Amino acid sequence: KNSLGTTCKNIGDLNMNKNQMDEAEKFYNRGLENFREAKSDGGLIVTLVQLSDIFRQRGDLNKALENDLDAFELSKKSSYERGRFYCLESLGKTYQAKKEFLISKIHFEEAVAIAQRAKMAEKLMDNYKSLADVCVALHDFEKAYDYQKLYAAYADSVRSEERTNQLAEMEVRFETDRK
């Protein structure tokens, strides 16, 4: 059941990438059924967060929040810290969309703390950008500036790492072609 849940979640991800939200939702719901039967909190958390994203995009913020809160409750009893990160990030996005900026800020800050411990540079970049946007909405321009600087620093770091990886990949291809 866990493998079937993962497969359904992955198909949901593919449909989401193709912007086919109805199909994605259908497969995410199938995945949830299987993860519940398998008692897989990690699978449930990630899939609930994905469903929340769909509802946020549709503007159904109450349904998005419901999924986020369900995922967050599951994450509290799980040792899967990255799962907790994804819940907090999604809660931050949902409260931001609901224009509840103080609550959004709290969740983004908690997500950043986890991302720092887990060394999730790309996620730090995204969340610093979100925090900058939230602080602008709260008219806390000094904090917004600080978060924007952190965002820029991580964006440079992430881009630099991507370039280094691309260069290494090109070197491997060159050496393989040469041999």
N, C-alpha and C positions, 0 to 999 in steps of 0.2 A: 504493500500500500504506500509506503514511503517513496519508493522508486516511481510508482505511478503518479503520486502527487508531484514529485519533482519534474517528471515529464510534462504533466499538464501545466505546471507553472512555467516551464521553459517555452512551451507552445504559446502560452499567454504572453510571455515576454516578446516572442517573435511577432505576434499579432500587434502588440503595443508599439513595437518599433516600426511596423508598417501602418500605424495610426488606425488600426481596425479595432476600435475600443469595445464594440459589442462582442466580437469574437474573443478578444483578450479576457473580458469579464467572464464569459462562459467558461473558458479554460481555467481561469483562476478559481472560480467557484468549484469546478471539478477537483482541482488541486486541493482546495480547502477540505472537501469531503474526505479525500484520501489521507491527508495529513491528520485530520481528526481521528480517523480510524487507526492510524499508525501511532497516534499520540506523539506527533513530532512538533514540539513547540517551535523549533527553529523554522520549519517549513510553514507553519501557520503564521508566524510573525512576518516573515518576508512576503508571503502572499497577501496578507491583510494590508500591508503597507502598499503593495502594488495596486490593490483594489482601491485604496484610499486615493492614490494618484489619479486613477480613472475618474473617480467621483469629483475630485477637485477640478479636473479639467472640464468636466461637464457642468461645474458650478453647484453641484449638490454637496455643499460643505458640511451639512449635518450628517449625511451618510459617510463622508470622508472622515469626519471626526469620530464617528461611531467605530469605524474600522481601526483608526489610529489608537483609540482608547482600548479597544479589545486587544490589539497587538501589544500595547504598552503593559497592560495587566499581565499578559503571558510573559513578557520580557522580565518582569519583576521576579518571577520565580525560576527564571532560567539563568544559567551561567554564561549564556551566549551574549557577550558584551557587544559584539557588532550588531546583533539583533536589536539590542536596546538603543544603540546609536541610530539605526534606521527608523525606529519608532519615534525617537526624539526629533530627528530631522523632519520626519513627516508631520509630526504634531506642530513643529515650528512653522512649516509651510501652510498647514491648514489654518492655524490661528492667524497667520499673516494674511491669508486670503479672506478670513473673516474680519480682518482689520482689528484684531485683538492683539495689538503689537507688544504690550508688556508680557503677556503670556507667551507669545511667539518668541520673544527675546530670551526668556528663561529657558525654553526648550532648546533653542539654537545654542545657547551657552553650554548647556549640559551635553549636547551632542559634540560640541567642540572639545570639551574635556575628554570625552571618550576617544575621539579621533586623534587627539594629541598622544594619548597613551598607546593607541594602536598604530601610530605613525601612518595615518591615512591622509597623505598630503593632498590628494585631489579633493577629498571630502572636506578637509580643512579649508581649502580654497573656496569651495562652494558655500560653506557655512559662514565664512567671514564675509563673503559678498552678501549673503542673506542678512547677516547681522548689520552690515552697513546700511542696507535698504530699510531695515526695521528702525534703526536709530534715526535715519532721516525722517521717517514717518512720525517718530516720537519727538522730533525737533531737538534731538541730542546730537548736534552736528560735530562736536568734538569727538565723541565716541565713534560716530559714523566715519570720521576721517581716520581714526586709529584703525578701525576694522577694514577700511578701504586700503590702507597701507599694508596690512597683513594679507589681504586678498591679493594685492599686486605682488607681494614678495612670494607667496605660494604659487601664484600663476606663473611667475618667472621660473621658479624652481621646477614646477611640473613640466613646463615647456622645455626646459633645459634637459630634464630627464628623458622626455620623449625624443628629443633630438639625439641624445647620446645613444638611446636604444636603436633608433633608426640607423645611425652611423654604424653601430656594431653589427646590425643585421646586414647592411650593405657590404661591410667588410667580409662577413661570412659568405655571402653570395659571390662576391668577387673571388675569394679564395677557392670556393667550390668550383666556380666556372673555370678558373685558371688550372685547377687540378684535372 
